[in-house]
Structures are given as structure tokens and as C-alpha cells.
Amino acid sequence: MHVANFNENSDGRLFYSFANKLNAGFIKNNHIIETISDRSFLKLNRSLINPFNENKKFNEKILNTLKNFSPNLILIGHVFNIEKNVFDYCKKNNIKICSWYIDSISKEFLNKDKKRKFMYNLQYVDNYFITSSPKIFKRNKYFKKIKFIPNPVDSSIDNLKNFENEDFNFDIFSAISHGQNRGILKKGKFDEREKFIKQLIFNLPEIKFASFGMDNFEPIWGANYYYYLSKSKMALNISRGSYQNLYSSDRISSLIGNGMLVFMNKKTKFEKLFTNKEVVFYKNQKDLIDKIKYYSLNNKIRIKFAKSAYKKYHNHMNNMIITNYILKCVELNNSKNPFWHNKT
């Protein structure tokens, strides 16, 4: 059973979301899934007279679904209003409980309120899966519950192989946003990545950029996002906030997973997962500029690196392996540990 935001109100704009890829992974591994979309349910049951009533109904729905569906596992996304009696029911009936969290855990994003919510779920779950190194929580008494998982690829969704193409409209793809659920830019909001990207564009006049989410170009989503991926031979993977050990937005899976050569800052420490012959790591903007120039002119090496990274991602970080790992951690299967286990 999976309780998360499944973006029904996005009209298919986020069909490749983390939650949807996990669902597909479980199904490909021959499991059945019952889903509850928290945001959709709460919106439909919103009460102006008694705002607490909608949360009560939400928890009643979860309990009733648990009783009717009787799952082996309840998996919780960014949902932090599940009441203690629901967790108690799961414990009493031997239903394993896991959560996932894919936002940045840097201080500017995991603020006091978000940390309180994060810790609330952490005390009740059997395992908490995050797309960053758990080491930041090393002194927390629940540290052993927190485990790293990469952002998954799905072979049905991430089905481009740009390293096989020869004709591209763009050299570099870069896309930023002010939040995927919002979908559009916030007026007056400045993203620190904009300045960095603008300087790149200024210093690389010979390079064609497909750049979205800045300068009044709205972020791109859905099939339009994959269209521009298909037209770009390389990509810049850059996330908001201070660099965190092994953190990236979930965009990384669609960039590497669709066969582009990807540039990442060394501070992300993704060299634990990819070699410098799979992903291009840069130290600073000058280093990045030099490397973009080099690889834009050396197609054989670009293709070789992009293909190697693509194969590693699809062979070792796909949604079937990741969902099997989630089940293994709560002793619901005995699959092998993936290669990224204990590399954090």
C-alpha cells in the first residue's frame, strides 16, 4: 500500500514522478499496489468549518484500506499527518512501515518545521529511505533506520538513447523550477542557480543551450520535457541549495537515464556511484566551461561516457532493484544488496 502524492491534479504533467516510478517497480516485481493520494483526498474533503475533520477522514480512509487490503507493507511518501493509531494498527498486525523522502536535507530546506515532520514519521517507521547520504543524521537515535536509495529510472519511461543520435538541436540541456507541484515560476523569486547558468551561457556563446525555468521561460514538464531531452546531447545537473552528499533532484535519473553526458559538481560526491568516465565532474565554473567546450567537440568520448553511465543506471539503479531493496530492508524478500549499498 502506497500513500503519497500521485499528482492527479497535474493532468499527466508528472507522469515520471518518483512515486509513479516506485509503483511501476513494484508491479514489475509482481506485486500489487493499493494507492492513496493524500493531496487529492484532502482537497476533495476540505472543510472550511472544521479543518481538522478532513485529516480525521484521511486517517480513517487509511485504516479502512489497511483492513480491507491487508498489505505486507505500507509505504509513505511526503505525508506527515498520519496519526499514531494507524501506525499502532500496522505494528499490531505485522504490517511493515517505510517512508521515503526525496527533498534536499540541507539546512535551508530541512528547516525546523520540515525536520519536525521528518522526525515524526521516523520514530514509527521500520526504515526511512532518502535520496541523500544518511550520515547527516549519524547522531540521531534512529540513524540505523535511515537508508540511501538513488532516484530510480524506469525503462518504460526513460527510453531515449541519446548516445545513439547524431543530430541535436542543443548542446546543453538545463532545467530548473521553483517546485514541481507548483509547476510555474514564482514572481519575484530568485533561484541561485540562475546566475550560474547565465554566466555559463555568456561565457559559451558557441554552445547552444536548452534552458528552462529562468528568464521568463517557464519550466517544462510532461512529454514536452522528454522532447527537449531528446534534442540535447549533454546536460547540466544542478540542484537547489547547498551541496549534500549524494543528493540530487530526481532530474538526474532522466538525464543520465536517457543517454546524455551529464555534468555535476564534485561536491555532490557522486563519484561514489559514477566514475569520471561516466559522468563529468567539475570543480568550479571555469572548470565546467572548459569541460563543456572539450566534450562538445569530442563526440566519441562523449558517446562512450554517456553510454557507460546509461548502462550503469539502467542495470543497477532501476525501479525494480530499488523496490526490491526496500522490501529486503524490511525482510519481505532476500534479494541481493545493490552495488550502491553501504557506499554512502
SULVEN-V314049 format. One line per field, one symbol per residue. ss: DSSP state (A for helix, B for strand, O for the rest). burial: 1 if it has 16 or more other ideal C-beta (glycine too) atoms within 10 Angstrom, else 0. Layout:
ss = ???
burial = ???
This chain:
ss = OBBBOOOAAAOOOOOOOAAAAAAAAAAAOOOOOOBBBAAAAAAAOOOOOOAAAAAAAAAAAAAAAAAAAOOOBBBBOOOOOOOAAAAAAAAAOOOBBBBBBOOOOOOOOOOAAAAAAAAAAAOOOOBBBBOOOAAAAOOOOOAAABBBOOOOBOOOOOOOOAAAOOOOOBBBBBBOOOOOOOOOOOOOOOOAAAAAAAAAAAAOOOOOBBBBOBOOBOOOOAAAAAAAAAOBBBBBOOOOOOOOOOOOOOAAAAAAOOOOBBBBBAAAOAAAOOOOOOOBBBOOAAAAAAAAAAAAAOAAAAAAAAAAAAAAAAAAOBAAAAAAAAAAAOOOOOOOOOOOOOOO
burial = 11111110010011111111111111010010100111101100000000000110011001101100001011111111010001101100001111111111110001000000010011011111111111011000000011111111110011010110000101111111110100101000001010011001100100111111110000111000110111111111111110111111111111111111111110011100110001111100000110110011000001101111110111001111111111111100000001010001
